[in-house]
């Protein structure tokens, strides 16, 4: 292990010297550089608005699969595993932002994207890793774009499917799902035209309200005539737990929106910390995940379906309301997921269009949304394929890449007493690999079942 730990920087090795705060000064040697005071934004978001976006990003449709996840771990096992998974996901997001703040000061920049943080960390880190900065940046950028673009396509299918089920129940005749998806094109384009996260915050708030009411009605069904808690096992074999982790990580992970949210904050230093926006949001999300998973598993046991709403009686009006509310919540969430694609796409082309940038930006927004809808129309069964991409990308981007960035960023400063950061990252690495393998396996099985 010592072979791979940072050395003293002697014997000809090139060392980037950095000492926090005390030596991180301006050229005149008197003024400390504060990236947060230097950040200038036209429409900065408040802590509350950022928290609203974070809740919406983490409270996606994946939460509806929590009862199925608990069926792999048991009641007590599910609670413990959910807390552990939330801790790991939150920690990795925390590490990414913390490294970003460190690199802001080193490079005198005020904001960076996920890919830029990785690139700068490698380029200013140990000499052996400097050639990996640009390749890592490209991998992150394209991985995030593919994952979130695919997620946007899946969201259009989810919205259309929920409305289709309710309409078919009342009219008694089947509707063409592709037509339902195509009808969403104009509403989704209009949503994509919301100019920035500041103005998108009310949309996320509405989405949270819709999701909250929908989950509230779902909870009512779960606690009505609920079997005794002792009718379900507390723990299930540990060999089944990797499947649990794969579901929860895919549902809870929101690494793609972390830096876009932080970059738009008026007080980005409040994003992390014990009582920071990140911890507040993930603590609330974790409690809701545990509650739905616990009650859903007690109610339906092994009969719980991939989305708990499918267990609700479609002939009852409250159950129909759940489907409509979930569909509206997903529609409102589309804008936030789309923002990740927009941010990456605009950075890639903005230098080529300097004359009329706003016009070009809105044309790009329209083209991207149209492409996502056309993809959904062409392949309405795209869900399992995006699940495979998501399992692959979220495990690597959300868990593995942040700890690599942390190792490179603090390579010359050391990793704490007993190199505890190294051992901590070994645990995260093992967890990430397990999620990658079993998440990919589950998605491949879904694809085979779909076309078998």
VOPAGU-2260 file (C-alpha; in pm, 1 decimal, decimal comma):
REM VOPAGU-2260
SITE   aa  ch    i         X         Y         Z
SITE  UNK   A    0       0,0       0,0       0,0
SITE  UNK   A    1     283,7     245,1      87,1
SITE  UNK   A    2     414,2     221,1    -269,4
SITE  UNK   A    3     111,0     413,6    -392,8
SITE  UNK   A    4     100,6     675,6    -117,2
SITE  UNK   A    5     230,7    1031,5    -174,7
SITE  UNK   A    6     602,1    1090,9    -118,7
SITE  UNK   A    7     782,8    1398,6       5,4
SITE  UNK   A    8     826,0    1539,6    -340,8
SITE  UNK   A    9    1205,2    1502,9    -337,7
SITE  UNK   A   10    1445,3    1314,2    -564,5
SITE  UNK   A   11    1343,9    1509,3    -871,3
SITE  UNK   A   12     970,3    1465,8    -834,9
SITE  UNK   A   13     758,2    1762,7    -935,3
SITE  UNK   A   14     534,2    1869,4    -650,3
SITE  UNK   A   15     245,8    2115,9    -658,4
SITE  UNK   A   16     276,9    2284,3    -321,6
SITE  UNK   A   17     -41,5    2388,8    -147,9
SITE  UNK   A   18    -124,0    2473,8     209,3
SITE  UNK   A   19    -487,5    2552,6     294,2
SITE  UNK   A   20    -583,3    2914,0     364,4
SITE  UNK   A   21    -254,5    3027,8     517,3
SITE  UNK   A   22     -47,3    3012,3     198,5
SITE  UNK   A   23    -325,4    3031,7     -58,2
SITE  UNK   A   24    -289,0    3400,9    -135,7
SITE  UNK   A   25    -307,3    3646,2    -421,1
SITE  UNK   A   26      -0,2    3756,8    -612,0
SITE  UNK   A   27      60,1    4046,6    -376,2
SITE  UNK   A   28      84,8    3800,1     -89,0
SITE  UNK   A   29    -160,7    3987,2     128,4
SITE  UNK   A   30    -513,6    3902,8      17,8
SITE  UNK   A   31    -658,7    3557,7      46,5
SITE  UNK   A   32    -850,8    3447,4    -260,5
SITE  UNK   A   33   -1214,2    3376,4    -180,1
SITE  UNK   A   34   -1383,7    3209,0    -480,0
SITE  UNK   A   35   -1727,2    3254,2    -325,5
SITE  UNK   A   36   -1696,4    3633,0    -303,1
SITE  UNK   A   37   -1559,7    3646,4    -656,3
SITE  UNK   A   38   -1845,6    3441,2    -805,0
SITE  UNK   A   39   -2074,3    3662,7   -1012,7
SITE  UNK   A   40   -2409,0    3520,3   -1121,4
SITE  UNK   A   41   -2694,5    3688,0   -1303,9
SITE  UNK   A   42   -2961,2    3471,3   -1139,3
SITE  UNK   A   43   -2812,6    3300,8    -830,3
SITE  UNK   A   44   -3021,7    3047,2    -640,5
SITE  UNK   A   45   -3081,4    3059,6    -266,7
SITE  UNK   A   46   -3014,8    2772,9     -28,5
SITE  UNK   A   47   -3386,8    2694,9     -17,9
SITE  UNK   A   48   -3418,1    2685,0    -396,0
SITE  UNK   A   49   -3113,0    2459,7    -420,3
SITE  UNK   A   50   -3259,7    2229,7    -155,6
SITE  UNK   A   51   -3582,9    2211,1    -356,2
SITE  UNK   A   52   -3391,6    2107,6    -669,3
SITE  UNK   A   53   -3187,5    1851,5    -475,7
SITE  UNK   A   54   -3499,1    1693,5    -326,8
SITE  UNK   A   55   -3658,1    1668,2    -669,8
SITE  UNK   A   56   -3344,4    1517,4    -822,0
SITE  UNK   A   57   -3323,3    1247,8    -553,5
SITE  UNK   A   58   -3696,9    1184,0    -518,1
SITE  UNK   A   59   -3744,8    1043,2    -865,3
SITE  UNK   A   60   -3953,3     754,7    -986,1
SITE  UNK   A   61   -3693,9     515,3    -845,4
SITE  UNK   A   62   -3841,7     561,4    -499,2
SITE  UNK   A   63   -4147,2     362,6    -613,6
SITE  UNK   A   64   -3923,5      53,3    -637,4
SITE  UNK   A   65   -3822,8      64,0    -269,8
SITE  UNK   A   66   -4068,2    -211,1    -158,5
SITE  UNK   A   67   -3909,7    -444,4    -414,1
SITE  UNK   A   68   -3566,7    -346,8    -283,2
SITE  UNK   A   69   -3671,5    -434,9      72,7
SITE  UNK   A   70   -3780,5    -778,4     -53,2
SITE  UNK   A   71   -3410,3    -852,5    -112,1
SITE  UNK   A   72   -3291,8    -745,5     234,6
SITE  UNK   A   73   -3582,9    -777,0     479,2
SITE  UNK   A   74   -3734,9    -512,8     705,2
SITE  UNK   A   75   -3443,2    -447,2     939,8
SITE  UNK   A   76   -3187,5    -526,2     671,7
SITE  UNK   A   77   -3355,8    -285,5     432,3
SITE  UNK   A   78   -3344,4      -1,4     684,2
SITE  UNK   A   79   -2977,4     -61,2     761,5
SITE  UNK   A   80   -2880,7     -98,1     396,2
SITE  UNK   A   81   -3075,1     214,7     292,3
SITE  UNK   A   82   -2897,6     424,1     555,4
SITE  UNK   A   83   -2561,0     283,5     448,3
SITE  UNK   A   84   -2630,4     345,2      78,4
SITE  UNK   A   85   -2750,6     699,8     145,2
SITE  UNK   A   86   -2438,5     766,0     352,1
SITE  UNK   A   87   -2208,9     644,7      73,6
SITE  UNK   A   88   -2391,8     839,7    -200,2
SITE  UNK   A   89   -2401,5    1156,1      10,0
SITE  UNK   A   90   -2037,3    1119,0     105,4
SITE  UNK   A   91   -1927,2    1083,8    -257,6
SITE  UNK   A   92   -2123,4    1397,1    -353,1
SITE  UNK   A   93   -1970,5    1574,8     -52,2
SITE  UNK   A   94   -1621,0    1467,1    -161,0
SITE  UNK   A   95   -1678,3    1599,9    -513,1
SITE  UNK   A   96   -1791,2    1942,2    -390,3
SITE  UNK   A   97   -1515,9    1960,6    -127,2
SITE  UNK   A   98   -1249,7    1886,2    -388,0
SITE  UNK   A   99   -1409,3    2146,5    -613,2
SITE  UNK   A  100   -1382,3    2412,2    -342,1
SITE  UNK   A  101   -1017,5    2320,4    -282,9
SITE  UNK   A  102    -939,8    2343,7    -652,8
SITE  UNK   A  103   -1124,7    2676,7    -680,8
SITE  UNK   A  104    -869,2    2823,6    -443,5
SITE  UNK   A  105    -571,5    2655,2    -604,7
SITE  UNK   A  106    -656,7    2770,7    -954,4
SITE  UNK   A  107    -835,6    3097,8    -866,3
SITE  UNK   A  108   -1158,1    2992,0   -1033,5
SITE  UNK   A  109   -1508,3    3050,2    -903,3
SITE  UNK   A  110   -1696,0    2752,2   -1045,8
SITE  UNK   A  111   -1628,9    2423,2   -1222,1
SITE  UNK   A  112   -1834,6    2139,0   -1359,3
SITE  UNK   A  113   -1791,3    1774,2   -1256,7
SITE  UNK   A  114   -1568,6    1703,6   -1559,4
SITE  UNK   A  115   -1362,7    2019,2   -1506,2
SITE  UNK   A  116   -1295,7    1926,2   -1143,3
SITE  UNK   A  117   -1159,4    1588,6   -1255,3
SITE  UNK   A  118    -948,0    1746,3   -1527,9
SITE  UNK   A  119    -800,4    2014,2   -1299,1
SITE  UNK   A  120    -741,2    1764,3   -1017,5
SITE  UNK   A  121    -531,4    1540,6   -1243,6
SITE  UNK   A  122    -348,5    1826,2   -1414,4
SITE  UNK   A  123    -249,0    1980,9   -1079,5
SITE  UNK   A  124    -193,1    1651,1    -902,0
SITE  UNK   A  125      90,3    1397,5    -905,0
SITE  UNK   A  126     306,4    1388,8   -1215,5
SITE  UNK   A  127     204,6    1033,6   -1309,2
SITE  UNK   A  128    -161,0    1132,8   -1341,0
SITE  UNK   A  129    -139,7    1456,9   -1537,5
SITE  UNK   A  130    -188,2    1293,5   -1874,9
SITE  UNK   A  131    -520,4    1150,2   -1756,4
SITE  UNK   A  132    -690,3    1485,4   -1697,9
SITE  UNK   A  133    -842,3    1537,8   -2040,9
SITE  UNK   A  134    -946,5    1172,1   -2104,4
SITE  UNK   A  135   -1116,1    1155,5   -1764,7
SITE  UNK   A  136   -1296,8    1482,6   -1834,0
SITE  UNK   A  137   -1430,7    1353,3   -2165,5
SITE  UNK   A  138   -1544,9    1025,2   -2010,4
SITE  UNK   A  139   -1735,3    1206,9   -1736,0
SITE  UNK   A  140   -1889,3    1455,5   -1976,3
SITE  UNK   A  141   -2011,6    1198,8   -2226,9
SITE  UNK   A  142   -2115,5     952,9   -1956,6
SITE  UNK   A  143   -2332,7    1212,9   -1785,1
SITE  UNK   A  144   -2481,2    1332,7   -2112,9
SITE  UNK   A  145   -2575,9     982,6   -2231,3
SITE  UNK   A  146   -2720,1     886,0   -1892,8
SITE  UNK   A  147   -2932,1    1197,5   -1842,3
SITE  UNK   A  148   -3039,8    1219,1   -2206,5
SITE  UNK   A  149   -3158,7     861,5   -2180,7
SITE  UNK   A  150   -3329,9     944,3   -1851,5
SITE  UNK   A  151   -3519,6    1226,1   -2023,7
SITE  UNK   A  152   -3636,4     980,2   -2290,9
SITE  UNK   A  153   -3749,6     733,8   -2024,7
SITE  UNK   A  154   -3936,0    1011,5   -1842,1
SITE  UNK   A  155   -4146,0    1080,1   -2151,6
SITE  UNK   A  156   -4241,4     710,6   -2160,3
SITE  UNK   A  157   -4330,8     714,2   -1788,3
SITE  UNK   A  158   -4548,7    1024,2   -1825,8
SITE  UNK   A  159   -4728,6     887,2   -2130,8
SITE  UNK   A  160   -4778,9     542,0   -1976,4
SITE  UNK   A  161   -4939,3     678,2   -1657,9
SITE  UNK   A  162   -5182,6     895,6   -1852,0
SITE  UNK   A  163   -5250,9     609,3   -2093,4
SITE  UNK   A  164   -5351,7     370,7   -1813,4
SITE  UNK   A  165   -5603,7     616,2   -1665,4
SITE  UNK   A  166   -5752,5     716,6   -2002,8
SITE  UNK   A  167   -5786,1     354,9   -2116,9
SITE  UNK   A  168   -5964,2     265,3   -1793,5
SITE  UNK   A  169   -6237,6     520,1   -1863,5
SITE  UNK   A  170   -6268,5     478,9   -2239,0
SITE  UNK   A  171   -6224,1     102,4   -2249,3
SITE  UNK   A  172   -6025,6     104,1   -2571,4
SITE  UNK   A  173   -5647,7      75,9   -2606,6
SITE  UNK   A  174   -5446,6     384,7   -2695,8
SITE  UNK   A  175   -5127,8     395,0   -2900,9
SITE  UNK   A  176   -4843,1     464,6   -2658,7
SITE  UNK   A  177   -4627,9     618,2   -2931,7
SITE  UNK   A  178   -4900,8     873,2   -3007,5
SITE  UNK   A  179   -4925,6     959,3   -2637,1
SITE  UNK   A  180   -4549,4    1014,0   -2623,7
SITE  UNK   A  181   -4551,4    1233,1   -2935,7
SITE  UNK   A  182   -4823,9    1451,8   -2782,1
SITE  UNK   A  183   -4579,7    1546,7   -2505,7
SITE  UNK   A  184   -4336,3    1713,3   -2745,3
SITE  UNK   A  185   -4470,9    2069,0   -2724,2
SITE  UNK   A  186   -4523,6    2071,5   -2343,1
SITE  UNK   A  187   -4170,8    1936,9   -2291,1
SITE  UNK   A  188   -4019,5    2194,4   -2528,3
SITE  UNK   A  189   -4195,5    2472,7   -2339,1
SITE  UNK   A  190   -4058,9    2335,8   -2010,5
SITE  UNK   A  191   -3707,2    2317,1   -2156,2
SITE  UNK   A  192   -3724,7    2687,2   -2239,0
SITE  UNK   A  193   -3720,6    2784,0   -1871,2
SITE  UNK   A  194   -3397,6    2987,3   -1886,2
SITE  UNK   A  195   -3212,0    2889,8   -1568,2
SITE  UNK   A  196   -3227,1    2706,2   -1234,8
SITE  UNK   A  197   -3351,8    3019,8   -1059,1
SITE  UNK   A  198   -3673,3    3018,1   -1262,3
SITE  UNK   A  199   -3689,4    2639,5   -1259,8
SITE  UNK   A  200   -3709,8    2632,8    -878,0
SITE  UNK   A  201   -4090,6    2692,3    -868,2
SITE  UNK   A  202   -4133,0    2405,7   -1116,8
SITE  UNK   A  203   -3933,3    2176,6    -888,6
SITE  UNK   A  204   -4145,1    2292,4    -595,5
SITE  UNK   A  205   -4463,4    2201,0    -785,0
SITE  UNK   A  206   -4308,4    1864,6    -870,9
SITE  UNK   A  207   -4231,9    1806,0    -502,2
SITE  UNK   A  208   -4593,1    1888,8    -414,0
SITE  UNK   A  209   -4729,4    1648,7    -676,8
SITE  UNK   A  210   -4491,1    1374,8    -566,7
SITE  UNK   A  211   -4570,0    1440,5    -199,8
SITE  UNK   A  212   -4947,0    1417,1    -251,7
SITE  UNK   A  213   -4906,5    1107,4    -469,3
SITE  UNK   A  214   -4688,8     939,6    -206,3
SITE  UNK   A  215   -4933,5    1045,9      63,9
SITE  UNK   A  216   -5219,4     865,0    -110,9
SITE  UNK   A  217   -4990,2     566,9    -165,6
SITE  UNK   A  218   -4908,0     558,7     206,8
SITE  UNK   A  219   -5282,2     555,4     279,4
SITE  UNK   A  220   -5319,7     239,5      70,9
SITE  UNK   A  221   -5017,4      83,0     237,9
SITE  UNK   A  222   -5137,4     132,2     596,5
SITE  UNK   A  223   -5496,6      27,3     520,1
SITE  UNK   A  224   -5548,2    -338,1     620,4
SITE  UNK   A  225   -5173,0    -376,4     657,9
SITE  UNK   A  226   -5056,7    -721,3     775,8
SITE  UNK   A  227   -4867,5    -744,2    1107,0
SITE  UNK   A  228   -4503,2    -639,6    1084,9
SITE  UNK   A  229   -4384,4    -976,4    1215,9
SITE  UNK   A  230   -4532,3   -1143,6     907,5
SITE  UNK   A  231   -4226,9   -1030,6     708,3
SITE  UNK   A  232   -3865,9   -1137,0     772,9
SITE  UNK   A  233   -3631,0    -890,1     941,2
SITE  UNK   A  234   -3328,7   -1012,4     747,5
SITE  UNK   A  235   -3281,9   -1203,3     423,6
SITE  UNK   A  236   -2966,2   -1380,5     299,5
SITE  UNK   A  237   -2676,5   -1139,8     245,9
SITE  UNK   A  238   -2623,1   -1281,9    -103,5
SITE  UNK   A  239   -2944,5   -1104,2    -208,6
SITE  UNK   A  240   -2832,7    -766,4     -78,2
SITE  UNK   A  241   -2632,5    -659,7    -386,7
SITE  UNK   A  242   -2959,1    -650,3    -582,6
SITE  UNK   A  243   -3096,7    -419,9    -311,2
SITE  UNK   A  244   -2797,9    -185,9    -343,5
SITE  UNK   A  245   -2829,8    -175,7    -722,6
SITE  UNK   A  246   -3192,8     -59,9    -701,3
SITE  UNK   A  247   -3138,3     200,1    -429,2
SITE  UNK   A  248   -2824,9     352,0    -581,2
SITE  UNK   A  249   -2997,0     395,2    -916,2
SITE  UNK   A  250   -3298,0     551,1    -741,9
SITE  UNK   A  251   -3107,8     777,7    -502,6
SITE  UNK   A  252   -2799,2     880,3    -701,1
SITE  UNK   A  253   -2804,0    1238,2    -835,5
SITE  UNK   A  254   -2434,2    1308,8    -890,9
SITE  UNK   A  255   -2502,7    1472,9   -1227,4
SITE  UNK   A  256   -2694,0    1764,6   -1076,1
SITE  UNK   A  257   -2463,9    1827,7    -778,3
SITE  UNK   A  258   -2214,7    2063,0    -943,2
SITE  UNK   A  259   -2471,4    2243,4   -1163,6
SITE  UNK   A  260   -2666,7    2319,2    -845,0
SITE  UNK   A  261   -2354,6    2428,0    -655,1
SITE  UNK   A  262   -2235,6    2643,2    -946,2
SITE  UNK   A  263   -2560,5    2842,7    -941,7
SITE  UNK   A  264   -2574,9    2903,9    -564,6
SITE  UNK   A  265   -2550,8    3247,1    -410,0
SITE  UNK   A  266   -2372,5    3093,5    -108,7
SITE  UNK   A  267   -2200,3    2777,7    -240,4
SITE  UNK   A  268   -2014,1    2728,1      86,9
SITE  UNK   A  269   -2350,4    2632,8     241,3
SITE  UNK   A  270   -2387,8    2334,7       9,1
SITE  UNK   A  271   -2163,3    2120,2     227,6
SITE  UNK   A  272   -2114,7    2104,4     603,0
SITE  UNK   A  273   -2290,5    1917,7     880,6
SITE  UNK   A  274   -2607,5    2122,8     836,4
SITE  UNK   A  275   -2546,6    2204,3     471,1
SITE  UNK   A  276   -2796,5    2179,5     188,5
SITE  UNK   A  277   -2660,5    1842,0      78,0
SITE  UNK   A  278   -2698,2    1675,9     417,8
SITE  UNK   A  279   -3040,3    1830,7     478,9
SITE  UNK   A  280   -3173,9    1709,2     145,7
SITE  UNK   A  281   -3031,7    1358,6     165,3
SITE  UNK   A  282   -3144,2    1311,2     526,0
SITE  UNK   A  283   -3504,2    1387,5     428,7
SITE  UNK   A  284   -3483,2    1172,7     116,2
SITE  UNK   A  285   -3345,8     878,2     315,5
SITE  UNK   A  286   -3632,2     888,9     565,2
SITE  UNK   A  287   -3892,4     887,2     286,9
SITE  UNK   A  288   -3716,1     600,6     108,1
SITE  UNK   A  289   -3709,7     393,2     426,6
SITE  UNK   A  290   -4074,0     464,9     509,0
SITE  UNK   A  291   -4204,9     371,5     164,6
SITE  UNK   A  292   -3985,5      63,4     137,1
SITE  UNK   A  293   -4077,0     -59,5     485,8
SITE  UNK   A  294   -4452,6      -7,1     457,9
SITE  UNK   A  295   -4468,0    -131,0      97,9
SITE  UNK   A  296   -4288,3    -453,3     184,7
SITE  UNK   A  297   -4505,2    -513,1     492,4
SITE  UNK   A  298   -4817,1    -458,0     282,9
SITE  UNK   A  299   -4734,2    -659,3     -29,4
SITE  UNK   A  300   -4429,9    -870,3      61,0
SITE  UNK   A  301   -4281,9   -1053,5    -237,3
SITE  UNK   A  302   -4582,1    -951,0    -449,0
SITE  UNK   A  303   -4459,2    -589,5    -458,0
SITE  UNK   A  304   -4404,7    -486,1    -819,7
SITE  UNK   A  305   -4129,6    -277,8    -977,1
SITE  UNK   A  306   -4336,1      35,5    -916,9
SITE  UNK   A  307   -4554,5      24,6    -607,9
SITE  UNK   A  308   -4827,7     216,5    -794,4
SITE  UNK   A  309   -4884,9     -95,0   -1004,9
SITE  UNK   A  310   -5010,2    -269,5    -691,0
SITE  UNK   A  311   -5280,5      -6,5    -640,7
SITE  UNK   A  312   -5633,1     -83,4    -770,8
SITE  UNK   A  313   -5672,8     107,3   -1098,6
SITE  UNK   A  314   -6053,7     106,3   -1065,0
SITE  UNK   A  315   -6038,7     333,1    -758,8
SITE  UNK   A  316   -6022,9     710,4    -803,4
SITE  UNK   A  317   -5747,2     771,7    -541,8
SITE  UNK   A  318   -5523,9     520,1    -720,9
SITE  UNK   A  319   -5593,6     694,2   -1050,2
SITE  UNK   A  320   -5504,6    1024,3    -885,8
SITE  UNK   A  321   -5170,5     875,4    -780,5
SITE  UNK   A  322   -5085,1     786,6   -1139,6
SITE  UNK   A  323   -5177,9    1135,1   -1263,5
SITE  UNK   A  324   -4985,9    1308,2    -984,2
SITE  UNK   A  325   -4678,0    1092,9   -1041,7
SITE  UNK   A  326   -4696,6    1167,8   -1415,5
SITE  UNK   A  327   -4717,1    1542,6   -1348,0
SITE  UNK   A  328   -4429,9    1522,0   -1099,1
SITE  UNK   A  329   -4214,1    1342,4   -1355,2
SITE  UNK   A  330   -4307,1    1603,6   -1615,7
SITE  UNK   A  331   -4193,0    1883,2   -1384,4
SITE  UNK   A  332   -3875,3    1688,9   -1302,4
SITE  UNK   A  333   -3790,0    1660,7   -1672,0
SITE  UNK   A  334   -3662,9    2019,1   -1669,5
SITE  UNK   A  335   -3406,7    1951,6   -1395,6
SITE  UNK   A  336   -3279,0    1629,4   -1555,9
SITE  UNK   A  337   -3264,1    1807,0   -1891,4
SITE  UNK   A  338   -3055,0    2087,4   -1741,1
SITE  UNK   A  339   -2761,1    1845,9   -1703,3
SITE  UNK   A  340   -2769,6    1769,9   -2078,6
SITE  UNK   A  341   -2811,5    2137,9   -2158,2
SITE  UNK   A  342   -2518,6    2240,6   -1939,8
SITE  UNK   A  343   -2286,1    1985,6   -2101,3
SITE  UNK   A  344   -2406,8    2053,8   -2455,4
SITE  UNK   A  345   -2385,6    2431,0   -2427,1
SITE  UNK   A  346   -2031,1    2423,5   -2287,8
SITE  UNK   A  347   -1929,9    2211,5   -2587,5
SITE  UNK   A  348   -2064,1    2450,9   -2855,0
SITE  UNK   A  349   -2087,4    2800,7   -2703,9
SITE  UNK   A  350   -1746,3    2914,5   -2828,8
SITE  UNK   A  351   -1853,8    2849,5   -3188,8
SITE  UNK   A  352   -2163,1    3069,8   -3169,8
SITE  UNK   A  353   -2074,1    3409,0   -3023,2
SITE  UNK   A  354   -2291,3    3633,7   -3239,3
SITE  UNK   A  355   -2640,2    3527,2   -3127,2
SITE  UNK   A  356   -2577,8    3292,4   -2834,8
SITE  UNK   A  357   -2929,7    3307,1   -2686,6
SITE  UNK   A  358   -3094,4    3208,5   -3013,4
SITE  UNK   A  359   -2850,1    2921,5   -3061,7
SITE  UNK   A  360   -2902,7    2806,2   -2703,3
SITE  UNK   A  361   -3279,7    2785,7   -2742,3
SITE  UNK   A  362   -3246,1    2609,6   -3075,8
SITE  UNK   A  363   -3020,6    2355,5   -2904,4
SITE  UNK   A  364   -3276,2    2312,3   -2623,5
SITE  UNK   A  365   -3550,1    2244,4   -2877,7
SITE  UNK   A  366   -3339,4    1998,7   -3077,6
SITE  UNK   A  367   -3233,7    1802,1   -2768,2
SITE  UNK   A  368   -3590,4    1768,4   -2637,9
SITE  UNK   A  369   -3716,1    1668,6   -2981,4
SITE  UNK   A  370   -3442,5    1405,2   -3006,0
SITE  UNK   A  371   -3532,0    1263,5   -2663,1
SITE  UNK   A  372   -3901,6    1239,6   -2757,5
SITE  UNK   A  373   -3822,1    1081,3   -3095,1
SITE  UNK   A  374   -3603,4     825,1   -2919,4
SITE  UNK   A  375   -3890,2     742,1   -2684,2
SITE  UNK   A  376   -4133,7     713,5   -2976,7
SITE  UNK   A  377   -3897,7     485,5   -3166,0
SITE  UNK   A  378   -3821,2     261,9   -2866,3
SITE  UNK   A  379   -4094,9     285,6   -2598,2
SITE  UNK   A  380   -3930,3      -9,0   -2421,3
SITE  UNK   A  381   -3608,6     188,4   -2374,1
SITE  UNK   A  382   -3627,9     166,7   -1994,4
SITE  UNK   A  383   -3418,4    -149,6   -1942,5
SITE  UNK   A  384   -3148,7     -21,4   -2178,8
SITE  UNK   A  385   -3120,2     307,9   -1992,9
SITE  UNK   A  386   -3124,5     108,5   -1669,5
SITE  UNK   A  387   -2812,0     -69,7   -1791,6
SITE  UNK   A  388   -2644,0     257,7   -1886,1
SITE  UNK   A  389   -2753,5     412,9   -1559,0
SITE  UNK   A  390   -2625,2     123,4   -1350,6
SITE  UNK   A  391   -2294,9     141,1   -1533,2
SITE  UNK   A  392   -2256,7     520,4   -1533,4
SITE  UNK   A  393   -2399,5     598,8   -1189,7
SITE  UNK   A  394   -2181,5     338,3   -1021,2
SITE  UNK   A  395   -1869,2     470,7   -1190,4
SITE  UNK   A  396   -1950,7     842,9   -1196,5
SITE  UNK   A  397   -2136,7     860,6    -865,8
SITE  UNK   A  398   -1919,1     636,7    -649,3
SITE  UNK   A  399   -1583,3     555,5    -807,7
SITE  UNK   A  400   -1480,6     878,1    -984,3
SITE  UNK   A  401   -1530,8    1107,8    -678,4
SITE  UNK   A  402   -1297,4     900,5    -460,6
SITE  UNK   A  403   -1036,1     895,8    -738,6
SITE  UNK   A  404   -1062,9    1275,1    -760,3
SITE  UNK   A  405   -1018,0    1296,9    -382,2
SITE  UNK   A  406    -705,2    1079,1    -391,0
SITE  UNK   A  407    -547,9    1286,6    -668,6
SITE  UNK   A  408    -647,7    1622,7    -519,2
SITE  UNK   A  409    -487,9    1553,5    -181,1
SITE  UNK   A  410    -205,6    1329,7    -306,1
SITE  UNK   A  411      74,1    1562,3    -194,0
SITE  UNK   A  412     -91,8    1667,6     132,1
SITE  UNK   A  413    -139,2    1318,2     268,4
SITE  UNK   A  414    -447,3    1120,8     365,9
SITE  UNK   A  415    -478,5    1182,6     737,2
SITE  UNK   A  416    -367,4     982,0    1041,5
SITE  UNK   A  417    -302,3     620,3     947,2
SITE  UNK   A  418    -397,9     706,4     587,2
SITE  UNK   A  419    -761,7     665,7     691,2
SITE  UNK   A  420    -886,4     833,4     372,2
SITE  UNK   A  421    -723,4     555,7     168,7
SITE  UNK   A  422    -893,7     280,9     367,5
SITE  UNK   A  423   -1224,3     465,8     357,5
SITE  UNK   A  424   -1201,0     490,9     -18,9
SITE  UNK   A  425   -1119,7     120,1     -45,7
SITE  UNK   A  426   -1456,5      47,4     119,6
SITE  UNK   A  427   -1635,9     285,5    -117,9
SITE  UNK   A  428   -1455,5     128,5    -414,6
SITE  UNK   A  429   -1567,2    -223,9    -320,1
SITE  UNK   A  430   -1923,4    -100,9    -270,7
SITE  UNK   A  431   -1916,6      74,5    -608,3
SITE  UNK   A  432   -1790,6    -233,6    -790,0
SITE  UNK   A  433   -2064,4    -446,9    -632,0
SITE  UNK   A  434   -2327,5    -194,8    -741,4
SITE  UNK   A  435   -2178,2    -185,7   -1090,9
SITE  UNK   A  436   -2174,2    -562,5   -1136,6
SITE  UNK   A  437   -2514,8    -643,3    -990,3
SITE  UNK   A  438   -2686,1    -334,1   -1130,6
SITE  UNK   A  439   -2565,4    -422,7   -1479,8
SITE  UNK   A  440   -2665,0    -786,8   -1428,7
SITE  UNK   A  441   -3018,9    -688,6   -1325,7
SITE  UNK   A  442   -3061,8    -460,6   -1627,1
SITE  UNK   A  443   -2931,2    -726,0   -1867,7
SITE  UNK   A  444   -3180,0    -974,5   -1722,7
SITE  UNK   A  445   -3461,2    -720,9   -1781,4
SITE  UNK   A  446   -3352,7    -676,6   -2142,6
SITE  UNK   A  447   -3338,6   -1052,3   -2202,4
SITE  UNK   A  448   -3681,7   -1097,7   -2043,4
SITE  UNK   A  449   -3820,3    -821,8   -2265,1
SITE  UNK   A  450   -3702,5    -976,6   -2591,3
SITE  UNK   A  451   -3705,5   -1346,4   -2498,0
